[in-house]
Amino acid sequence: MVSEKIKQVLDEVQAQLKRDSKYIELVSTVEYLIELVEPSKRDMFKEALENAETIEDVNELIKALKLQIGAQGAKKYALMQQL
């Protein structure tokens, strides 16, 4: 039987791995979304990603990217309607 101390350490390691994998998944998502942003604004988002310190920061960045991509789509749609 595994001692309580070892079990506690293993639980902590597993929790950390879960947090790290979630962070990596979110960062990958942000990197993908940045590629959908118009080139003139990409550097701003890349800098924000580099400065993100927590999962919450990355989630906020995803929200901002969604808004930016949505605005780009709306602008493109409006321009197409004028033609």
Secondary structure by P-SEA (a helix, b strand, c coil): cccaaaaaaaaaaaaaaaaaaaaaaaaaaaaaaaaacccccaaaaaaaaaacccaaaaaaaaaaaaaaaaaaaaaaaaaaaac
